[in-house]
Amino acid sequence: MAPTGPTSGLFTTVTFKISCETQFGDTLVVTGNAPTLGSWKPEKGLKLETNPGDYPLWTGKVQLHTGFSLEYKYAILREGHVTWEEGLVNRTLRTSNDLLVVNDGWFNGIRVDVQTTPLNDAPEVVGNAAGRAKPGGSAEDVKGMGKKAGEVPNFGVVIVASVLPLKASREGGTWQFQWDYSRAGAKLSNPKRDFKYVGWVG
């Protein structure tokens, strides 16, 4: 089955948790109507993990489109055989712009709860990614840098297209490149140069 439901272009992380008693060598998977969950093919589903300290609790993480209407089930893979959860009704989940932790209780059981963490609570971007440090100059040389991650709207993909502000010179047959910080600052401070937000294509 192909994924259904609208998407915004962003992905969010969903953590699945479920308790299931298994036999040695079994594989517990979650599969459903999303490609990252195998499109209802258990052998291509998300393989959950456990350890002696957590068993019978199994967990796994996957990236899903935000705003996606997910239908899914858990299945046990054992020596080439598939044991599906009982019942005709699929489990459902509507993703959002939040990080989701889905506690589905027990295999063949009912969901306990869904915990959410807003993406805007993500830590501030630091280092080169935020323009705080760069070789050959200070962050103050380029205006508009050092933004917090939360200041960028999370409803689209940010596409930045521009000619790099570089100075090129040739000495002794070798090309030398340097950042033109005054030109970079002028570009970033120009109010007519707005970012464009687009949805997911594909």
MARNUZA-561284 format. One record per residue (C-alpha): residue number from 0; residue in one letter; x, y, z. Coordinates in pm, whole numbers, plus 50000, padded with zeros to 5 digits. Example, Ala and Ser with C-alpha at 12.3 -4.5 7.8 and 13.67 -1.06 7.14 Angstrom:
2
ATOM; i; aa; east; north; up
ATOM; 0; A; 51230; 49550; 50780
ATOM; 1; S; 51367; 49894; 50714
//
This chain:
202
ATOM; i; aa; east; north; up
ATOM; 0; M; 50000; 50000; 50000
ATOM; 1; A; 50117; 50355; 49928
ATOM; 2; P; 50123; 50622; 50201
ATOM; 3; T; 49799; 50813; 50241
ATOM; 4; G; 49707; 51142; 50401
ATOM; 5; P; 49847; 51493; 50360
ATOM; 6; T; 50205; 51578; 50442
ATOM; 7; S; 50369; 51914; 50515
ATOM; 8; G; 50713; 51839; 50378
ATOM; 9; L; 50882; 51783; 50712
ATOM; 10; F; 50955; 51462; 50895
ATOM; 11; T; 50913; 51385; 51260
ATOM; 12; T; 51056; 51106; 51475
ATOM; 13; V; 50812; 50850; 51612
ATOM; 14; T; 50922; 50606; 51882
ATOM; 15; F; 50717; 50288; 51913
ATOM; 16; K; 50702; 50095; 52242
ATOM; 17; I; 50521; 49766; 52294
ATOM; 18; S; 50547; 49472; 52532
ATOM; 19; C; 50554; 49127; 52373
ATOM; 20; E; 50662; 48785; 52498
ATOM; 21; T; 50867; 48612; 52231
ATOM; 22; Q; 51087; 48312; 52177
ATOM; 23; F; 51461; 48314; 52124
ATOM; 24; G; 51536; 48411; 51763
ATOM; 25; D; 51205; 48593; 51706
ATOM; 26; T; 51197; 48933; 51539
ATOM; 27; L; 50928; 49184; 51634
ATOM; 28; V; 50842; 49443; 51369
ATOM; 29; V; 50596; 49722; 51314
ATOM; 30; T; 50467; 49766; 50960
ATOM; 31; G; 50199; 49977; 50798
ATOM; 32; N; 50100; 50212; 50520
ATOM; 33; A; 50426; 50412; 50523
ATOM; 34; P; 50731; 50322; 50311
ATOM; 35; T; 50959; 50360; 50615
ATOM; 36; L; 50749; 50088; 50782
ATOM; 37; G; 50767; 49851; 50487
ATOM; 38; S; 50433; 49934; 50321
ATOM; 39; W; 50260; 49639; 50494
ATOM; 40; K; 50547; 49399; 50416
ATOM; 41; P; 50658; 49261; 50756
ATOM; 42; E; 51000; 49156; 50630
ATOM; 43; K; 51065; 49521; 50537
ATOM; 44; G; 50908; 49669; 50849
ATOM; 45; L; 51079; 49848; 51135
ATOM; 46; K; 51262; 49593; 51348
ATOM; 47; L; 51215; 49665; 51717
ATOM; 48; E; 51483; 49602; 51977
ATOM; 49; T; 51492; 49484; 52337
ATOM; 50; N; 51749; 49379; 52595
ATOM; 51; P; 51750; 49163; 52909
ATOM; 52; G; 51690; 49464; 53130
ATOM; 53; D; 51385; 49589; 52935
ATOM; 54; Y; 51228; 49265; 52810
ATOM; 55; P; 50941; 49213; 52734
ATOM; 56; L; 50942; 49582; 52626
ATOM; 57; W; 51046; 49639; 52264
ATOM; 58; T; 51122; 49981; 52109
ATOM; 59; G; 51211; 50135; 51775
ATOM; 60; K; 51232; 50475; 51608
ATOM; 61; V; 51131; 50582; 51257
ATOM; 62; Q; 51101; 50902; 51053
ATOM; 63; L; 50753; 50981; 50921
ATOM; 64; H; 50603; 51276; 50738
ATOM; 65; T; 50426; 51525; 50961
ATOM; 66; G; 50049; 51532; 50913
ATOM; 67; F; 50049; 51169; 50800
ATOM; 68; S; 49756; 50935; 50877
ATOM; 69; L; 49936; 50618; 50973
ATOM; 70; E; 49780; 50271; 50994
ATOM; 71; Y; 49998; 49995; 51131
ATOM; 72; K; 50024; 49665; 51315
ATOM; 73; Y; 50291; 49465; 51496
ATOM; 74; A; 50403; 49124; 51376
ATOM; 75; I; 50635; 48849; 51498
ATOM; 76; L; 50871; 48692; 51245
ATOM; 77; R; 50967; 48336; 51338
ATOM; 78; E; 51151; 48098; 51105
ATOM; 79; G; 50988; 48235; 50792
ATOM; 80; H; 50640; 48258; 50944
ATOM; 81; V; 50454; 48578; 51031
ATOM; 82; T; 50226; 48611; 51333
ATOM; 83; W; 50013; 48924; 51306
ATOM; 84; E; 49832; 49098; 51585
ATOM; 85; E; 49477; 48968; 51608
ATOM; 86; G; 49178; 49174; 51501
ATOM; 87; L; 49063; 49335; 51178
ATOM; 88; V; 49115; 49693; 51298
ATOM; 89; N; 49457; 49846; 51238
ATOM; 90; R; 49628; 50067; 51489
ATOM; 91; T; 49622; 50433; 51383
ATOM; 92; L; 49828; 50744; 51449
ATOM; 93; R; 49818; 51097; 51313
ATOM; 94; T; 50165; 51252; 51310
ATOM; 95; S; 50225; 51619; 51384
ATOM; 96; N; 50508; 51869; 51421
ATOM; 97; D; 50595; 51702; 51752
ATOM; 98; L; 50827; 51421; 51847
ATOM; 99; L; 50601; 51128; 51935
ATOM; 100; V; 50652; 50839; 52177
ATOM; 101; V; 50377; 50581; 52126
ATOM; 102; N; 50323; 50336; 52412
ATOM; 103; D; 50107; 50065; 52256
ATOM; 104; G; 50080; 49852; 52567
ATOM; 105; W; 50089; 49480; 52487
ATOM; 106; F; 50092; 49282; 52163
ATOM; 107; N; 49720; 49226; 52077
ATOM; 108; G; 49636; 49488; 52342
ATOM; 109; I; 49528; 49851; 52344
ATOM; 110; R; 49736; 50168; 52343
ATOM; 111; V; 49839; 50317; 52675
ATOM; 112; D; 49929; 50671; 52568
ATOM; 113; V; 50116; 50897; 52324
ATOM; 114; Q; 50370; 51143; 52460
ATOM; 115; T; 50458; 51451; 52255
ATOM; 116; T; 50754; 51690; 52260
ATOM; 117; P; 50725; 52006; 52044
ATOM; 118; L; 51000; 52040; 51786
ATOM; 119; N; 51042; 52404; 51889
ATOM; 120; D; 51185; 52277; 52218
ATOM; 121; A; 51492; 52159; 52028
ATOM; 122; P; 51821; 52305; 52158
ATOM; 123; E; 51967; 52618; 52008
ATOM; 124; V; 52189; 52571; 51704
ATOM; 125; V; 52550; 52642; 51795
ATOM; 126; G; 52885; 52642; 51621
ATOM; 127; N; 52938; 52687; 51249
ATOM; 128; A; 52579; 52592; 51169
ATOM; 129; A; 52459; 52905; 51352
ATOM; 130; G; 52728; 53131; 51216
ATOM; 131; R; 52893; 53164; 51557
ATOM; 132; A; 53237; 53063; 51435
ATOM; 133; K; 53405; 53056; 51100
ATOM; 134; P; 53762; 53057; 50975
ATOM; 135; G; 53917; 53395; 50901
ATOM; 136; G; 53667; 53621; 51076
ATOM; 137; S; 53414; 53669; 51353
ATOM; 138; A; 53042; 53607; 51352
ATOM; 139; E; 52982; 53982; 51383
ATOM; 140; D; 53121; 54026; 51032
ATOM; 141; V; 52810; 53870; 50887
ATOM; 142; K; 52476; 54015; 50991
ATOM; 143; G; 52176; 53801; 51060
ATOM; 144; M; 52370; 53498; 51185
ATOM; 145; G; 52336; 53322; 51521
ATOM; 146; K; 51962; 53259; 51489
ATOM; 147; K; 51786; 53010; 51712
ATOM; 148; A; 51650; 52697; 51550
ATOM; 149; G; 51300; 52787; 51672
ATOM; 150; E; 51303; 53116; 51478
ATOM; 151; V; 51271; 52930; 51148
ATOM; 152; P; 50908; 52826; 51083
ATOM; 153; N; 50876; 52448; 51094
ATOM; 154; F; 50611; 52419; 50825
ATOM; 155; G; 50838; 52390; 50525
ATOM; 156; V; 51183; 52324; 50389
ATOM; 157; V; 51418; 52624; 50382
ATOM; 158; I; 51591; 52658; 50047
ATOM; 159; V; 51873; 52910; 50025
ATOM; 160; A; 52014; 52987; 49681
ATOM; 161; S; 52277; 53254; 49629
ATOM; 162; V; 52615; 53317; 49470
ATOM; 163; L; 52884; 53262; 49730
ATOM; 164; P; 53053; 53592; 49829
ATOM; 165; L; 53412; 53490; 49751
ATOM; 166; K; 53718; 53684; 49642
ATOM; 167; A; 53930; 53494; 49395
ATOM; 168; S; 54290; 53577; 49309
ATOM; 169; R; 54571; 53397; 49130
ATOM; 170; E; 54929; 53401; 49247
ATOM; 171; G; 55206; 53197; 49092
ATOM; 172; G; 54962; 52983; 48895
ATOM; 173; T; 54759; 52893; 49206
ATOM; 174; W; 54409; 53018; 49274
ATOM; 175; Q; 54337; 53162; 49618
ATOM; 176; F; 53985; 53207; 49760
ATOM; 177; Q; 53876; 53422; 50052
ATOM; 178; W; 53539; 53511; 50200
ATOM; 179; D; 53416; 53862; 50117
ATOM; 180; Y; 53253; 53934; 50454
ATOM; 181; S; 53133; 54285; 50369
ATOM; 182; R; 52953; 54151; 50062
ATOM; 183; A; 52806; 53861; 50261
ATOM; 184; G; 52674; 54101; 50525
ATOM; 185; A; 52516; 54322; 50260
ATOM; 186; K; 52340; 54023; 50106
ATOM; 187; L; 52203; 53898; 50437
ATOM; 188; S; 52085; 54240; 50551
ATOM; 189; N; 51897; 54310; 50226
ATOM; 190; P; 51523; 54295; 50318
ATOM; 191; K; 51434; 54192; 49962
ATOM; 192; R; 51622; 53864; 49997
ATOM; 193; D; 51363; 53652; 50174
ATOM; 194; F; 51378; 53282; 50241
ATOM; 195; K; 51126; 53070; 50050
ATOM; 196; Y; 50934; 52793; 50223
ATOM; 197; V; 50818; 52502; 50012
ATOM; 198; G; 50636; 52176; 50074
ATOM; 199; W; 50753; 51825; 50012
ATOM; 200; V; 50789; 51733; 49647
ATOM; 201; G; 50789; 51370; 49546
//
